[in-house]
Amino acid sequence: MATNTDATFTHATPGSMTSSHKITIKNACKQNTDTDFEFDQPANSIVDGVFVRVVGAITIGGAADVGFRMGTNSDHTGQEIVADVSDGILDQSENATVAAGNVISFTIAETGGVVAPGSTAVAGSFTGVARKLYGRIDTPNQTISGANELEVHVAYRHF
């Protein structure tokens, strides 16, 4: 294979950078209720990470899980950023309480973050314009107790 002698290079410009936003949700889980929230994703970025930090412990009163999802649908049902994880916040079969200090890292869907090499058929994850991201915490019909406070962090990679 021949060497490309027509290529030109620019070295003086900065590369991609990261930033993040967080929201704090007090009373994050309420019996038989969805807690909806939203973020503003900056233009010219992808989602690099979604993390939930448990600030105040959450205890569920019966056999059920607390779920999490994030997408681009304004009805909060989208899964383009984080697929619906039915036990994303709390898996009651493992423990009835998620303790303060836990940090949960969610896998970013290829449509929201980086795509696997060679995955050019995947819908683009890059957004050239600012947009809203919509998340949901699904709480089943079980009593909730504890300090019940979460922080949701979204990290962006800017290009």
Secondary structure as the mmCIF struct_conf table of DSSP 4:
data_model
#
loop_
_struct_conf.conf_type_id
_struct_conf.id
_struct_conf.beg_label_comp_id
_struct_conf.beg_label_asym_id
_struct_conf.beg_label_seq_id
_struct_conf.end_label_comp_id
_struct_conf.end_label_asym_id
_struct_conf.end_label_seq_id
BEND BEND1 ASP A 6 ASP A 6
BEND BEND2 ALA A 12 THR A 13
STRN STRN1 MET A 17 LYS A 26
TURN_TY1_P TURN_TY1_P1 ASN A 27 ASN A 27
TURN_TY1_P TURN_TY1_P2 GLN A 31 ASN A 32
STRN STRN2 THR A 33 GLN A 41
HELX_LH_PP_P HELX_LH_PP_P1 PRO A 42 PRO A 42
BEND BEND3 ALA A 43 ASN A 44
STRN STRN3 SER A 45 GLY A 56
STRN STRN4 ILE A 58 ILE A 60
BEND BEND4 GLY A 61 ALA A 63
STRN STRN5 VAL A 66 GLY A 71
BEND BEND5 THR A 72 THR A 72
TURN_TY1_P TURN_TY1_P3 SER A 74 ASP A 75
BEND BEND6 HIS A 76 HIS A 76
BEND BEND7 GLU A 80 ILE A 81
STRN STRN6 VAL A 82 LEU A 90
TURN_TY1_P TURN_TY1_P4 GLN A 92 GLU A 94
BEND BEND8 ALA A 96 ALA A 96
STRN STRN7 THR A 97 VAL A 98
HELX_LH_PP_P HELX_LH_PP_P2 ALA A 99 ALA A 99
TURN_TY1_P TURN_TY1_P5 ALA A 100 GLY A 101
STRN STRN8 VAL A 103 PHE A 106
HELX_LH_PP_P HELX_LH_PP_P3 THR A 107 ALA A 109
TURN_TY1_P TURN_TY1_P6 GLU A 110 GLY A 112
BEND BEND9 GLY A 113 GLY A 113
HELX_LH_PP_P HELX_LH_PP_P4 VAL A 114 ALA A 116
TURN_TY1_P TURN_TY1_P7 PRO A 117 GLY A 118
TURN_TY1_P TURN_TY1_P8 THR A 120 ALA A 121
BEND BEND10 VAL A 122 VAL A 122
HELX_LH_PP_P HELX_LH_PP_P5 ALA A 123 GLY A 124
STRN STRN9 THR A 127 THR A 127
BEND BEND11 GLY A 128 VAL A 129
STRN STRN10 ARG A 131 THR A 139
BEND BEND12 ASN A 141 GLN A 142
STRN STRN11 ILE A 144 SER A 145
BEND BEND13 GLY A 146 GLY A 146
STRN STRN12 GLU A 149 HIS A 158
#
